[in-house]
Amino acid sequence: MKFLKNIRQKNWYETLRRAFWSNPDRLMALKTGIVIGALIIPFLILNKPFYAVTLGLGALAGSLSETDDHPKGRLKSMLLKVFSFGIGGFAVQYFYDNWWLLLIWISISAILLILIGGTNERYRGVTFGTLLVSIYAMIGAETSPNIYIQPILLTTGALSFGLFSLILLYFRPWRLLEEQLARGFNALSKYYEEKSKLFPSNDQTQKIIRTRLSALNVQTVRALDNCRDVLNSYGDAVKDHKQLKPYLHYFMVLQSLHERAASSHEKYDLLSNDPQHKDILDGIGQAIHQLSHATNRFAKSLLTNIKYEHPVALIWMTNALHDQLKQYQVESIHPLGMLINNLDRSNATLQNINKSIESSLIPKLGKDSRSFGKKLKDQLTIRNSRMRYALRLSVALVFSVLFSEILDLEKGGWIALTVLVVLQPSYSETRKRFAQRIMGTISGVFLGVVAVQMLTIPGQVAFLIVSAYFFTFLMKRNYSASVIFITTFVLFAFNLINQQGISIMLPRLTDTIIGAVFAFLSVRLLWPDWQSKNIPHLLKEAISKNTSYFETILNEYEHPTTGDDYNYRLARRQAHRADNALVTTWQNIQLEPKKQQMFRRKAFRLTYINHALLSYLSALGAHRDAPNLQVEFLNYATSILELLKSIDHSLQKENQSNAIFIGNILNEIKNSIDTDFHESSKQQMVLLYNIAEVTTQLIEETKSFTETYSK
């Protein structure tokens, strides 16, 4: 004990501790490595290599299928895994010698498991793990001593990982929430870092940066959704919500910071063209860079349990920016003044993030209220993308097994395994995985063959455990690199079983290429879901959600919420989700066949304008607590809102009159800004002018797109 106490007092120990805990992926990888090592080493010593490797594969499946849940939810998930993994593994082992029964089982179970996984995030992990264990059982069926030992070993391996993970979680039960919130603040940090490059920027640079910001916004909103899901999991499990209060507070802060970060107050290239403001723009860029640093620092404080210290440089920079505004006599209604005010409030929010927890309310969080049956029923149509994915995967797996049986391929189950991990719901994601899987496998084969010839048995065991660690650590960061290590893992596993690691590498490489081709052809030929066809619907949805968000913002201006602003947060989240769907679709179009990219440029333009509208709405929402609201503001805002509501993608007959009408509104708003009334109302008018201008562009582009699409 004294020895451990002395170590903890060393500077290097604290540095290592912070470095380890500040990366959640390291903990997951270490858990995987420890459990696999603890399972395989004793059985290798007992000269039971089949038992050792099969347990290790089960533990790996348990790791890959783990979900973020409260400990009670984890326990339920683990029990589901034991049942599901056991049934899946035993069924494959039982039907293995009757390949036509095996085909029927695989086809039905694949569809059912994918659809069940679509109803709940917890089920998604369990169902994927079940498919993985089923294919592991197929690969090892010939070497299994009997029909029940392999399913038992695979399930025991997964159970061992689950129990170990659960025990660790009971020592620090709030760790999962801290991890998800930290991921959210880290995603926001990357968004801030990219946005800082806008100050200063020219028109061309701004377009490139805004495109990157759209992609980063997708990641940030997904992180927010994940935070909400884990908060709901904990909220359902704990009786006293006071324990949950700090995390709910941090989540609300994260949403507030994101709204301000996503705000746009002006076209920044226009501001950059004014040499008088160059110093201020440079200062704004540096301040946003410091905000990125501050949010990243807070994320680390959540993970390491070290008190957050707000950067002094950020405080100094925001004060300096206010001094510069006075020096250059820039009015607060100027976009630069509004930007700095926005930065100042973000700085104050972070500076006081731990001071207002007790006084904050316990907010309501959104939750999917549909029953399990309703969620499942909603997927039972060929129009549903998950149903198409389930059918596609089922056909591809059946064809893989059939192909292996007909040609009597050695370890042909690897074809099915490759299909499972390469085939994704979309063509673009499958195309990425196709290349990554093949290149990773080739690299892993070369690395593994060299290593296995150089290492003794203990060295191979160590390399196998290290491979499991790096595969888990890199899986979400760099899929190609992770494939290298899962390939070396397999090589050493089979070399330990029967000294055939090198001899099976060529069949593995061949099967990987065949499986990747099957996956690619499946997504290309079976119920293809080309993204360009989704643009009209997604555009309509995005404009509809932006309109609802705008309407909610105006309601907040007229009737400010004094308690929980759930309706406002819901409208904002739905607008961002719809925008993200449009952005993701445009990104996916880039990787589709050229003949499916006919609307690529139009889609980019529409995506760009819609995201700009959302950014200006976010700015208006971020300043919704401004006093002394003028009647003119509400009148103009209501007119613009009605125009947004009138946009119909199938009939654009009124676009010309709409364009003339909104042109008149723009002139009236511009004249109103020059009149003499309260400064805060002028700020709102400036923001409203930007919204009206983007609405004009949106009307014109939707008309042009509809005419092109209908041809």
N, C-alpha and C positions, 0 to 999 in steps of 0.2 A: 504493500500500500504506500509506503514511504517512497519507494522507487517510482511508482506511478505519479505520485504527487510531485516529485522532483521533475519528472518529464514534462508534466503539464505546465510547469513554471518556465520552461524553456521557450525562447522566442520562436525557434523553428517549429515547435509543436503547434503553437497557436497559428502560425502561418499555414502549416499543412492542414490543420483542422478547418480553418476558414475556406481554404481552397477546395477541400473535399465537400463540405456541406453546401458550398455555394453553387454546386452543380448537381441537380437532382438525378441526372442520367448516370452519374458516377455511383450513386447509392444503389440504383437498380442493377447496374452492371456488377457491382461488388456482391450484392445479394445472389445474383445468378451464379457467379463464379464460386462463391463459398458453398452454396447448396450442391452444385454439380460436383465440386471437389469432395465434399463430405459424403456424397453418395457413391462415387465411382472408386475412390481410393480403397476403402475397406473391401469391396468386392473384387477388385483387382488383386489385392493381397491374398484373398481367399481363392484366387484363380477362377473367378466367375466373371469373365469379361462381358458376356452377353447381358448378364444382370446389371453390371456396372453401366454399360453404355445405354441400355434401354431406360434405366432410371434417370440417367443424365438427359436423355431426349425428353422424357416426361417433365423433368424440372424445367427444361428450356421452353417447352410448350406452356407450362404454367406461368413462366415469366412473360412470354409474349402475349398471353391472354389476360394479364392482370389489369384491372380497371381501378380508377380512382374513386374510392368509396370510404365512407365512415367504417370503422372496424366492424360494426354490426352488419353493414352491407357487404364487407369483405368476407365475413363468415358465411353469409348466404350464398355469395358468389362461389366460394370454395366448395360448398356442399353441392351446388349445381354442377361444378366442374367434375367432382368425383363421380356423380351419377352419369353425366353426359359423356365424359371421357371413357368411363368404363363401358357404357353401352356401345359407343362408337368403335372403340378398339376391339371389343369382343365380337361385334357383328362382322367387322372386316375379317378378323381371324377365322371366324366360323364359316363365312361364305367364300373364303379364299380359294378353295379347291373347286368351287362351283361358280365359274366366272360369270355366267349369265345372271345368277342370283346376286353376285357382287355388283354387277352393273346396275341392276334394279335398285339395290340398296344405296349405292353411291348417287344415282340420279335423283332419287326421292329425298334422301337426307340432305344433299347439297342445297336443293331448293328450299326445303323447310328451315334449315339452319340459317341460311342467308336472310330469309324473310323474318324469322324470329329475331335475328340480330338487328333487324331494322326497327324493332319496336322499342329498344331500350339500349343504352350504352353498356350497361352491365351484361345484358344478354349478348351483345355484339362480341365482347371479349370471350365469353364462354363458347359461343358458336364457332368462332374462328379457331379457337383452341381445339374444339372437337374435330373439326375438319382436319386440322394439322395432325392430331393424334391418330386419326383414322388412316391417314396416308403413311405416317410413321409405322403403324401396325402392318400396313400392306408391304412396306419395304422390308420389314424384319420377319414377315410371316414364315418364310422358309427355314429360318434359323431358330425359330422359337421351339422349345422342347415340346410344348403342347398348346392347345388352343386358348388356355386361360392365363398362362403365366405372363405373356407379353402385355395384354391389357391391364393386368394387375400391376405390373412394374411401371408401365407408362402412367397409370393413374396415381400410383404411390409417389412417383417422382414429382408430379404436379402438386400432389397433396403436401409433400415435404416442403416444396418451395412456398406454397400458400401458408403453411403453418409458420415457417420461419419469418416470412414477411409480416404475418399477423402479429407475431410476438414482438417484433421490432416496432410495429405500429402502436402497440399498447404502451410502450415506453414513451412514445411521443405521438399521441393520437391526433394532434392537430397538424402534423407534418404535411399531409396531403393538401390541406387547405393552403398552407404556407407555400407549398411548391406551386400550386396553380396560380395563386396571387402573384408570386414572384415571376412566373412565366408571363403573366399579363403585364406587369411593370417592365419586364425586359423587352417585350414586344413594343410597348409604348416608347421605351428608350431608343429602340432602333428607328421608330417612326420619327421621333424628335431629331435624331442624328441626320436622317435624310432631309428633313424639312429645313434644317439649318443651312443647307446648301442653296436654298432659294434666295438667300440674302448676302450679297446681291446676285442677280441672275438675269440673263437675256431671254428673249422669247423662246428660242430653240432649246436652251438649257432647261427652262422652266417646264416645257412639255415633257422632256425626258424625266425630270425629277418628279413631276406630278404622276407620271405613269408608274414610277417606282413606288411613290407614296400610296397609290391605289392598291398595289400588291401588298405593301406592308400593312395597309389598313385591313385587308382581308385577314392577315395573321393576327392583328390586334383584336379584331372583333371575334374571331374564333377563340382567342384566349379568354376574352370576356365571357363568352358563352360557356366555355369549360369551367371557368370560375363559378358561374351561376349554377351549373349542374352539380358541382361538388358542394357548394353551399346548400343547395336543396337536399342533397344526400345527408349532410350533417344536420340540417334543420329537421328532417324527418326522424333522425335517430336520437337527438338529444332532447331532454325534457326542459332543461333550463337554457333558454336562448340568450341569457346574459353572457354565457361563455362564448357564444357565437358573435356577440356584438362587435368586438374589435375587428373581426374579419369582415363582417358586413360593412363596417365603417370604411375599411380599406378598399372594399369593392366599390362603394359609392364614390370614394375619392378617385379611384382609377377611372370610373366612368366619367366623372366631371373633368378630369385632366384630359381624357381622350376627346371629349367634346371640344374643349378649347384647342387642343392640338390639331384637330381636324378642321378647325375654323379657317376661313379665308376672308380677309377684309378688303382685298384689292388685288388686281393683277400685278404681281410683284415685279414683272419686267418693266412696267411703266414707272414704278417707284425707283427702280434701279437706274433708269435713264436720266434721273435728275441728279447731277453731280453734287448739288448742295446737300443731299441726304446720304451720301456715300458713307460717312462716318457712322451715322445712325444705323444704316442697314448692316454695316459690318458688326456693330455692337449687338443688334438683334440676332444676327447669325450666331455670334459667340454666346449670347444668353441662352438661345435654344440648345446649343451644344452643351452648355452647363446643365440645362434641364434634363437632357439625355443622361448626363453623368449622374445627376441627383436621383432620377428614377431607377437607374441601374444600381445605385448605392442602396436605395431603400429595398430593392429586391433582394440584395445580398443580406441586408439586416434581417429580413424575414426568415431567410434560410439558415443563417448562422446564429440567430438569437442575440445579436449584438445591437446595442442601441443605435438608432439612426441619427447621424449627425449631418445636418443640412450644410451644403457647401457654402462657405463664406463668399466665395467668388461669385456665386449666383446672386446673392444679396447685393454685393458691391456693383455688379453689372446692371441690375435693374435700377438701382439708385442713379448710376451714371447715365443710363438712358433717359431718365426723367430730367436730369440736369442738361443733357444735350437738347431735349425738346425745348427747354426754356432758352438755352443759348441760341438755337436757330429759330426761336419764336414760332414753333410749329404748334398749331391749334390741336386741342385734344380730339376734335372731330375729324382731323386728318387721319387717313388710314394708318399712318405710322403711329399716331397717338393712340389709336384704338388697339393696334398690335401690342404696343408697350403696356397698355392697361391690361390686356389679356395675359401677357407674360407676367406682369406684376401679381395678378391674382393666382396664377399657377404657382408662382414662387411662394406666395403666402400660404397656399393650400398645403404644399409640401413641407414648408417650414413648421406648420402647426398640425401636422398629420397625426401626432400622438397626443395632442392637447384637448381635442374636442370629442373623444370617444364616448365618454360618459354622458355627455349632453345630447348626443345624437340619438335619433329615433331608430327603432328596429324596422327597416323598410321591408315591403313586400317584394318577393322575387317572382318572376314569371315561371310558369311550370306547365308542361303539356298535360292537360287534364283528361285526355282521351284514355279510355280503358285499353287493356292489352288486346282484347278482341277487336276493338275499333281500329287500333293502329295496324293490326294484322290485315284486317279487311280492306283498309285503304290502299294496301300494297297489291291486292289481288286483281290487278289489271295490267295489260300489256303496255299501257301508257305510262305506268310507273317505272322509273329508271331502275329501282332496286329489283323489281320483278324481272326486268330484262337482264339485269346482271346475274340474277339467280339462275335463270334459264340458260344463259350463255355459259356460266361456270359449270352447270350440270352437264350440258352437252360436251363441253371441252374435257371434263374429267372422265366421262364415259368413253369418249373417243380415245383418250390417252390410255386408259386401261385396256380397251379393246385392241388398240394398236400394239401394246406391249404383249398381249396374249397371242395375237396372231403371229407376230414375228419372234415370239419367245425371247424377248430381250432380257438380258441380265440386269437385275435391279431396275426394271422398267417403271417401278413405282415412282422413281425420281422424275419421270415425265409429268406425272400427276402433281407431284410436289411443286415443280416449277410452274405448272399451270395455276395452281392455287395462289402462289405468291406474286406471279407476274400479271395475271389477269386482274385488272382493276375496273371499276364501274365505267370509266371514261376511256375513250381512244387515246387521248393525250397522255394520261397517266400510265396506261398500258405500254405505250410506245417508249416512254422514259424507262420503265422497269425492264422492258425488253433488252435495251442496250446495256443498262446497268447490270442486269443479271448475268448476261453473257460475258461481258468484260471482267466482272468481278470473279466469276467462276474460273475463267482462263488464268487470271492472275493468282487466284487461290491455289489452283492446281500446280502451277510452277513453284510457288512458295512452299506448298505442302510437300511436294516430291523432294525438293532440296532438303527441307527440314527433317523429314522422316528418315532420310539416309544418314543424317549427321547426328541424330539424337538417340540416346538409349531409351529404354522403356520408361524410367522415371521422368526423363526429359520430355518424352511424348505426352505423358500424363499432364505435366506442367503446361506444355504448349496447348493441349486440349482445353484446359481450364482458362488459360489466357485468351484463347480464341473465343470461348464463350463470353468472357468479359468484354472483349472489344466488339464482338458482334452486337451484343446488347447495347453497349455504350454508343456505337456509331449508327445503329439502325435508323434512328430518326434524324440524325445529322448528315450522314453521308451513306446512302444505301449501297452504292457501288463498293465502298471500302468495307462495309459490313458483310457483303457477300463473300469477300475474300476470306474473312475469318470464319464464316459458317462453312465454307468449303474446306478449310484446313481442319476445322472441328470434325467434319465427317470423315476426312481422310485418316486422322489419328484414331477416331472411334473404330473404324473398320480394321485398321491396322492392329489395334489392341485386341479385337475380337478374334481374328483369324490370320493376322499378318498379311492381309490382302489390300492394304491401304493404297499402295501404288498401282496395283493391277486394276483396281476399280475406278481409277481416276479418269481413264479414257472413256469407259461407259458412262460415268457421271457427266463428263463434259458433253458427250454426244446426246445423252438424255436431256440435259439442260437446254441445249440448242433446239432439240425437237420440241420440248415442252414450251419454250419461249415462242417458237413459231406457231404452235397450236393456239397459244393464248392470243397472239397477235392476229391470227386469222379469225379467231372467234369474235373478237371485238370489231374486226373489220367487216365480217360477213354476216354475223348473226345479230339481227335486230340492231343495226348500227344506230347510234344516237348522235348524229352530227349536230354540232353546237349552233351552227348558223340558223338552223330551224327553230331554235329556242329563243333567238334574239327578240322577235316581236312580242312574245309573251313576257319575257323578262324585262324588256323595256317598259311595257305597260305596267308591270308590277312595280318597277323602280319608281316610275313617275307617280303612281298611285300612293306608294308609301312615303315618298317625299312630300306629296300633297298633304297627307295625313299628319306628317311631322310638322309641316308649315302651319297647318290649322291648329295643332296642339300648342305650338309656340305662341300663336296669336291669342289663344285662350289663356295662356299663362300671362301674357301682357295685360289682358283685360281683367282676369280674375286670378291673381297670383296664388299659387298653392302654399298654404302655411304648414301643412303636414307632409305626409309621404307623397312624393311626386311620381307614383308608380305609372300612371297613365302617360305622363310625359316621357319617362324612361322607356316605356314599352314602344311608343311611337318612334322614338329615336332609334332604338335597337332594330325595329323592323325596317326602318329606312336604310340603315347600314347593312343589314342582311341582304336586302334587295339589291343594293348597290354592289355588294360583294359578289352576289350571284352573277350580275352583269359583267363585272370585272373578270371573274373566274372563267366565264364563258368566252370572253374575248381572248383571254390567255390561252385557253384550250384550242381555240380556232387556229392559232399560229402553228400548232403541231399536227393538224389534220391534213389529209390529202389536198393538193392544190385546187382540185375541182370542187372541194367543199368549202373553199375560202372566198366565195364570190362576194360576201358582204364584210370581208375583214376590215377594210378601211372605213366603211360606214359604221361598223360596229365599234371601232376604236373611237371615232368621232362622237358617237352617241354616248359611249361609256365615259369619255372624257368630259363631255358637257354635263351629264347627269351627276358625275362625281363633283364637278365644280358647283353645281346647284346645291348638293348636299353640304359642301364645305361652307358656302355662304349661309345656308340655313343654320348650320352649326354655330356660326359666328353670331347670328341673330339670336339663337337660343342661349348662347353663353352670356349675352348681355341683357337677358330678359328681366333682370331685376332693376333696370334703369327707371328712375322716377320721372314725373312730369310728362307722361305720354300725351301726344297731341292727337286731335281727332283726325287730322289729315293723314297721319301715319296709318291709322286703322282703315280709313277709306281706301287708300292706295293699296294697302296690303290685301284687303278683301277682294279688290278687283283682280289683282295678280293671282290670288288663290283660285278665283273662279275660272281664270284662263287655264290654270294648270288642271283643274277638274274637267275642263271641256276637251282636253286633248284626247282624241280617240284614234287609235292606230289603224283602224279599219276604214274609217271615214274621216277625211281631213278637209271637208268642204269649206270650213270656216277659217282656215288658216290665214288666208289673205287679210280678211277683216280683223282677225285676231292680231296679226302683225301690226296693222295700222293702229288698232286700239291701244296696244301695249306701247307703241311708239309715242303716242300721245301721253300715256302715263309716265314714260321716261322723262319727257320734257317737263311735265308738271312737277315730278319729284325733284328734278334738277333745279327748277325755279324755287321750290319750297326750301331746298337746302340753303339757298342764298338769302332767304328771309330771316328776319331777326326774331327768333324765339329760343327757348332753352337749349343749351349745348348738348345735353344728353339726347334730346329728340333729334337733333341734327345727326348724331351718331347713328341712330336707328334709320334715319332717312338715307344715309350713305349706304348702309347695308342693304336696305330695301331696293335702292337703285341697282346694286349689283345683282340682286335676285331677279329683278325685272329684266335686266339685260340678258342674263343667262336663260331666262324663260323664253325670250325672243329667239335666241339661238336654238333652243330645244324645239320650239314650234316649227321653225324652218327645217331643221334636220329631220324631225319625225315625218314631215311632209315629203321631203326628198327620199327618205328611206322607204316610206310606204309606196311611193310611186315606183321605185326601183324593185322592191320586193314583189310587187304584184305583177310585174312583167313576166 
